[in-house]
Amino acid sequence: MSQTSPVVHRDLFGVLTVHRRFVMLAVSLVTAAGIWAATRLPSSIYPELEFSRVAILAQGSTLGARQQVFSVTRPIEEAVSVVPGVTRVTSRSIRGASEINVSFVPSVDMQVALQLVQARVNAIRTDLPSDVEVQVERLTPSVFPIISYNLVGGDAGTLYDIARFQIKPVFARVPGVALVDVQGSAVRELEVVADPARLAQLGRTYDDIAASIRQATRVNAVGRVSRDYRQYLVVTAGEARTAEAVGAIPIGGGLRVRDVATVSVGREDRTRLVAGDGRPAALLSIRRQPGGNTLRMADSIDVLAEAFRKTLPNGVTLEPVYDQAVLVRDAVASVRDAMLIGAALAVVVLLAFLRDWRVTAISASVIPLTLAITIWIMSLLGQTFNLMTLGALAIAIGLVIDDAVVVTENIVRHLGTTHGRSLAIRDAVQELLWPVTTSTITTVVVFAPLRLLEGVVGQFFAALSLTLTVAVLVSLVLAFTVIPLLCAAFLLSTATAEHATGTMERRYDRALDQVLRHRVVLACVAVMLTAGGVVAYRATGTGFLPEMDEGAFVLDYFTPGGTALDETDRMINRVEQLLARTPEISATARRTGAELGLFATEPNRGDMIVRLRAAHAASTEAVIGRVRDSIAATMPRMRVEFVQILSDVINDLAGASKPVEIKLFGADLVALETYGKVLASDMGAVDGLEDFYDGNAEPAAEMSMAVDAAETARLGVSPEQVANSVSGALLGGSAGELRLDDRAIGVRVRAPDVVRFDAAALAALPLVTGASRVATPLGAVATFTPRNARSELLRENQQQVVRLTADVGTRALGDVMHDVRAVMAKHPVPAGIRLEIGGQYASQQQAFSALLLVLALAAVSVVAVMVIQFRSFVEPLVVLLAAPLSFVGAIMALYLTGTPLNVSSFMGGILLVGLIVKNGIILLDFTDHVQRTRGLALELALREAARVRLRPILMTTLCTLFGLLPLALGLGTGSELQKPLALAVLGGLALSTPITLFVIPSLLITIRGRDYVRASD
């Protein structure tokens, strides 16, 4: 027994033999539980992410952007800034709406934070304009839809009613559905249109008519009475059910509503337009509850949608636009195929080395058992099937077999040299119990510092590291429980297995002898490798999170500032025609005046979801490039931005929506915009920047109404009353609702369209003033001046900010930012302006800093484990000195494949820390064992250990390499996330094997000397 093994009164194999039936029963039960859990575990594209951010949307006012800042945005900013844990408050103010985002430190309990923000907003609610509606929501991925349908083939109002009142209630009851949002171009309302001249003649205002309708249609329960042994509820019967009933409502003086106004069913003023494939549509967007099963939810929705198609009116169709479940299925299938291919390749490697089906089958049995048990434990830990957990299982294919291979190979070797099956297995297990356990622990402890990672990166890879840790630990337990029992039950002969690598061992022994005699040459090679790694590192680009080809994208569009809704619609119709002629595109869903998510949106902007055909030949990026060029050539004044849906959602939630973001702060907004234009003049030419925006929002047209306070005082009214009167005519006043059988539509009193939409008629608008109710032309108390005003004002932490933003193309983010920094250095920041770099680049730098710390702590953790095992600093020092050479292989792999150094590949480097020392521990522990038991000098002991451990080292390394190969090739949907990680591990492991076999022995002899002899036990 190895002297490094813990002393036990009864060996492990003896205990297993006595309780072998219980062990097999327990393994069978948890395996069956894992198979059952695999059929029940929820599926989604990403892990359940928590974002430390609360969004506030305040809309409904009629104020311009500047007035919105003072009346709405600033009061809310000041209120929420004092909430404990707030790190940043950003706002965007446009005409009639404010969008405020409150970011918190990651350690804050977001449920409590949401409640505190809501309390602060409610406390100042009375200080805000009365017509402002405030929505406060905690931002999570469930805010964004995972399924979208277009309802097309009819008039906009009918489509909205069908979607809102027939389809939505049915979809909403599907398990897992959080919300079904319906958006349409036409929402019905009862229009009470009164001529202003007629009202002025009668001394009435629009507010008077609206108040009369509200009072007459209000329904109240006023008491209870008994009669004929029954109790009656007394209810006022003023409920209006038809337009005629509203027209018959008295308004005083013997007049009724129909005497001063026409009453008819119309539609609300259009503030948004929705279209599907260029036709009027109602858009149904379905959100998933946190923890909901995307696939089951989508299947249920599909069944219901098919049933609805049979009941819709002639010509009306329900068409899918975006279905994340398709992406989830494809990604799950891709990772499943990678796992199967990796497992098959690993088995082939074992068979090639062992040349025995029994031995191979025993080692390979660990793979399905580990996966099933890991899935069961995942279900207990609240994990889901997603790209990160499934990727971890695919990565684990090559790792979980390592311990089983080492144990099986050692049993085979002992069976060939020891008399008695039980004794051979007992000695083999006890010999490896401590070194294999500690070497596996080194793979696990590297993940412990990942708790330091925060935000999206930390949550993404927490799921991966947890799943991988569970799989590796399960495989360790199986290697020392199931494998010895299977070997005892089924292993018969080892002659062919021993013969398989005999020639290779002899050749390796001769090569090692030459290397040990020429250590200076080896040192030179190591220096050259290090130099090559430095060159490759500098030539390798850097990025943030890998992007996935989803087969769909979002087109965000911006027409010139102040463009009317109808004109924006006309321009976007031309874009829809361009998209319809693109062969790879199968469907589009467009919103104008609205966007995906919780945003304040102007009439000159919107977004379009574009779905590609299932078998499109060109990549999504290639299609986006062609569409971008076509729009630039056809609509040069339209600004467009392209994002893939999931990356857009994640980046929006994380508060870093653009890869490149330059923020300018200062008190003088004109100075900020001027300096921004200076930077933009050179930044626009930087290679790799796409969809560049200089931060200067185009001005919007505004009509300034200046009220003469002295004149209004003379007439007995206030400027506020004048404004309310004009608002009642132009925007209309709410007058309650018209209640139909199962729905209600709003009632609005307003002026005719010929009055409301004619700027020249404003001055002639009658204004009823004073107690005498005499009509005065509006032009007598107010003057109107057309002007241009800022359409959008941005603030961050209560300071004005101008943001220059851009996407990046195929060029690496780090290289692009190097050139951007050069532009900033060329134009020094003027006095009074502060410049910050934000966006995904800032997130990348923050993540890299955290990952470097994690890498350092992982190395320290591995060294600590080795110090405990070897009770010496020399062996850990040797492995630590050799480890950096393995990272050269990782960098070389990234450089040669053109893969950027991003968060995923960085994670591969962290995983590599544990993997590259694993074989070193197996080699050095056996060297220590040989020295202690046989008293050999160091060089002889090393050569003996290297010869004995060559086969398990090669097998475990090749199993890991071939297990990762399908992920490294990036085949299938979703592989983009794991590909950089797999490439880094492949490159590092490929180089770490010769380092383990040649460099580590050379370093140990250089430090201790050839003739070093360890004291025997």
HELIX and SHEET records of a PDB file:
HELIX    1   1 LEU A   12  VAL A   18  1                                   7    
HELIX    2   2 ARG A   20  ARG A   40  1                                  21    
HELIX    3   3 ALA A   65  GLN A   68  1                                   4    
HELIX    4   4 VAL A   69  THR A   73  3                                   5    
HELIX    5   5 ARG A   74  VAL A   80  1                                   7    
HELIX    6   6 MET A  110  ALA A  123  1                                  14    
HELIX    7   7 ARG A  125  ASP A  127  5                                   3    
HELIX    8   8 PRO A  141  VAL A  143  5                                   3    
HELIX    9   9 ALA A  156  ILE A  162  1                                   7    
HELIX   10  10 ALA A  163  ILE A  167  3                                   5    
HELIX   11  11 LYS A  168  ALA A  172  1                                   5    
HELIX   12  12 PRO A  196  LEU A  202  1                                   7    
HELIX   13  13 TYR A  206  THR A  217  1                                  12    
HELIX   14  14 ALA A  243  GLY A  247  1                                   5    
HELIX   15  15 VAL A  257  VAL A  260  1                                   4    
HELIX   16  16 THR A  294  ARG A  309  1                                  16    
HELIX   17  17 GLN A  324  LEU A  354  1                                  31    
HELIX   18  18 TRP A  357  ALA A  364  1                                   8    
HELIX   19  19 VAL A  366  LEU A  380  1                                  15    
HELIX   20  20 LEU A  387  LEU A  415  1                                  29    
HELIX   21  21 ARG A  421  VAL A  445  1                                  25    
HELIX   22  22 ALA A  448  LEU A  452  5                                   5    
HELIX   23  23 GLY A  455  PHE A  490  1                                  36    
HELIX   24  24 ALA A  495  ALA A  500  1                                   6    
HELIX   25  25 GLY A  502  ARG A  517  1                                  16    
HELIX   26  26 ARG A  519  ALA A  539  1                                  21    
HELIX   27  27 LEU A  565  ALA A  580  1                                  16    
HELIX   28  28 THR A  620  THR A  634  1                                  15    
HELIX   29  29 ILE A  645  ALA A  654  1                                  10    
HELIX   30  30 LEU A  669  MET A  683  1                                  15    
HELIX   31  31 ALA A  709  LEU A  715  1                                   7    
HELIX   32  32 PRO A  719  LEU A  730  1                                  12    
HELIX   33  33 ASP A  753  ARG A  756  1                                   4    
HELIX   34  34 ALA A  759  ALA A  761  5                                   3    
HELIX   35  35 LEU A  778  ALA A  780  5                                   3    
HELIX   36  36 LEU A  813  LYS A  826  1                                  14    
HELIX   37  37 GLY A  839  PHE A  870  1                                  32    
HELIX   38  38 VAL A  874  THR A  897  1                                  24    
HELIX   39  39 VAL A  903  ARG A  934  1                                  32    
HELIX   40  40 LEU A  938  LEU A  969  1                                  32    
HELIX   41  41 SER A  975  PRO A  994  1                                  20    
HELIX   42  42 ILE A  995  VAL A  999  3                                   5    
HELIX   43  43 ILE A 1000  ARG A 1008  1                                   9    
SHEET    1   A 8 GLU A 133  ARG A 138  0                                        
SHEET    2   A 8 ARG A  53  GLN A  59 -1                                        
SHEET    3   A 8 ALA A  97  PHE A 104 -1                                        
SHEET    4   A 8 VAL A  86  ILE A  94 -1                                        
SHEET    5   A 8 GLU A 792  GLU A 796 -1                                        
SHEET    6   A 8 GLN A 799  VAL A 808 -1                                        
SHEET    7   A 8 VAL A 660  PHE A 665 -1                                        
SHEET    8   A 8 ARG A 834  GLY A 838 -1                                        
SHEET    1   B 7 GLU A 133  ARG A 138  0                                        
SHEET    2   B 7 ARG A  53  GLN A  59 -1                                        
SHEET    3   B 7 ALA A  97  PHE A 104 -1                                        
SHEET    4   B 7 VAL A  86  ILE A  94 -1                                        
SHEET    5   B 7 GLU A 792  GLU A 796 -1                                        
SHEET    6   B 7 GLN A 799  VAL A 808 -1                                        
SHEET    7   B 7 LEU A 689  TYR A 693 -1                                        
SHEET    1   C 4 VAL A 177  GLY A 184  0                                        
SHEET    2   C 4 ARG A 279  ARG A 288 -1                                        
SHEET    3   C 4 ILE A 147  VAL A 152 -1                                        
SHEET    4   C 4 THR A 317  ASP A 323 -1                                        
SHEET    1   D 7 VAL A 177  GLY A 184  0                                        
SHEET    2   D 7 ARG A 279  ARG A 288 -1                                        
SHEET    3   D 7 LEU A 273  GLY A 276 -1                                        
SHEET    4   D 7 ILE A 585  THR A 592 -1                                        
SHEET    5   D 7 ARG A 605  LEU A 612 -1                                        
SHEET    6   D 7 ALA A 552  PHE A 558 -1                                        
SHEET    7   D 7 ARG A 639  VAL A 643 -1                                        
SHEET    1   E 4 ALA A 261  ARG A 267  0                                        
SHEET    2   E 4 ARG A 188  ALA A 194 -1                                        
SHEET    3   E 4 ALA A 744  ARG A 750  1                                        
SHEET    4   E 4 GLY A 733  ARG A 739 -1                                        
SHEET    1   F 2 ALA A 221  ARG A 227  0                                        
SHEET    2   F 2 ARG A 230  VAL A 235 -1                                        
SHEET    1   G 2 PRO A 250  GLY A 252  0                                        
SHEET    2   G 2 LEU A 255  ARG A 256 -1                                        
SHEET    1   H 2 ALA A 700  VAL A 707  0                                        
SHEET    2   H 2 ALA A 782  ALA A 789 -1                                        
SHEET    1   I 2 PRO A 766  THR A 769  0                                        
SHEET    2   I 2 VAL A 774  PRO A 777 -1                                        
END                                                                             
